[in-house]
Amino acid sequence: MNFWATWCRPCLTEMPILQDAYDEINKETIFILINDQNLELTKEYMNKNKYTFEFVQLEREVFMKHGIMERPTTVLLDADFTIKKIIIQQIEQENGKEFIEFLNKNI
C-alpha cells in the first residue's frame, strides 16, 4: 500500500518506479495506492500518466487515525496481510527492477 498525494513531489517521483514494478509483478502482487484528495483530481492525474494501479480514496481522518502523517508512506504486507515493513519517505530504488528485488527481500 502506498499513501500519496498529487501535491507530494517525492510521491510523484516514485510513481513511475512503482508502475514499472507493477507491470512486471501484478499477477502475484497487489499494489494499492491510497490518497485523501478529490477523486476527480486523482483520476485525472492517473489517466494523464497512464498509471494502472488500484486506487482508493479515504478521508484524511482515516490517515490520521492510523498514524499516516507523512507522504509518501509505503506499507509492505505479506500474503497474510501482516505488516512486514513501513517506509516513511520516498522509496530509495531507482527503477522497477530494483523495487521488485527490494520487495522480494522484505516480504
URHUSUL-V166131 format. One record per pair of residues at least 12 apart in sequence whose C-alpha atoms are under 10 Angstrom apart, sorted by the first residue. I is the first residue (numbers start at 0). J is the second residue. Records with the same first field share a line. If there is no record, write none. Layout:
# URHUSUL-V166131
I: J / J
This chain:
# URHUSUL-V166131
0: 29 / 30 / 31 / 32 / 33 / 53 / 54 / 55 / 72 / 73 / 74 / 75 / 76 / 85
1: 14 / 17 / 30 / 31 / 32 / 33 / 34 / 54 / 70 / 71 / 72 / 73 / 74 / 75 / 85 / 86 / 87
2: 31 / 32 / 33 / 34 / 35 / 55 / 56 / 57 / 62 / 67 / 68 / 69 / 70 / 71 / 72 / 73 / 74 / 87
3: 32 / 33 / 34 / 35 / 36 / 69 / 70 / 71 / 72 / 73 / 89
4: 32 / 33 / 34 / 35 / 36 / 41 / 70 / 71
5: 34 / 35 / 36 / 40 / 41 / 44 / 45
6: 36 / 70
7: 69 / 70 / 71 / 89
8: 70 / 71 / 89
9: 70 / 71 / 88 / 89 / 90
10: 70 / 71 / 72 / 88 / 89 / 90
11: 71 / 89
12: 89 / 90 / 93
13: 71 / 89 / 90 / 91 / 92 / 93 / 94 / 95
14: 32 / 45 / 48 / 50 / 52 / 89 / 90 / 95
15: 48 / 49 / 50 / 93 / 94 / 95
16: 90 / 92 / 93 / 94 / 95 / 96 / 97 / 98 / 99
17: 30 / 32 / 50 / 52 / 90 / 92 / 93 / 94 / 95 / 96 / 98 / 99
18: 30 / 49 / 50 / 51 / 52 / 94 / 95
19: 50 / 94 / 95 / 96 / 98 / 99
20: 94 / 95 / 96 / 97 / 98 / 99 / 100 / 102
21: 50 / 51 / 52 / 95 / 96 / 98 / 99
22: 50 / 51 / 52 / 95
23: 95 / 96 / 99
24: 95 / 99
25: 52
27: 78
28: 77 / 78 / 102
29: 52 / 53 / 76 / 78
30: 51 / 52 / 53 / 54 / 75
31: 52 / 53 / 54 / 55 / 73 / 74
32: 52 / 53 / 54 / 55 / 56 / 73
33: 53 / 54 / 55 / 56 / 57 / 62 / 71 / 72 / 73
34: 54 / 55 / 56 / 57 / 58 / 59 / 62 / 70 / 71
35: 55 / 56 / 57 / 58 / 59 / 60 / 61 / 62
36: 56 / 57 / 58 / 59
37: 56 / 57 / 58
38: 54 / 55 / 56 / 57
41: 54 / 55 / 56
42: 54
67: 87
68: 87
69: 86 / 87 / 88
70: 86 / 87 / 88 / 89
71: 86 / 87 / 88 / 89 / 90
72: 85 / 86 / 87 / 88 / 89 / 90
73: 85 / 86 / 87 / 88 / 89 / 90
74: 86 / 87
75: 102 / 105 / 106
76: 102 / 105 / 106
77: 102 / 105 / 106
78: 106
81: 106
82: 106
83: 105 / 106
84: 102 / 105 / 106
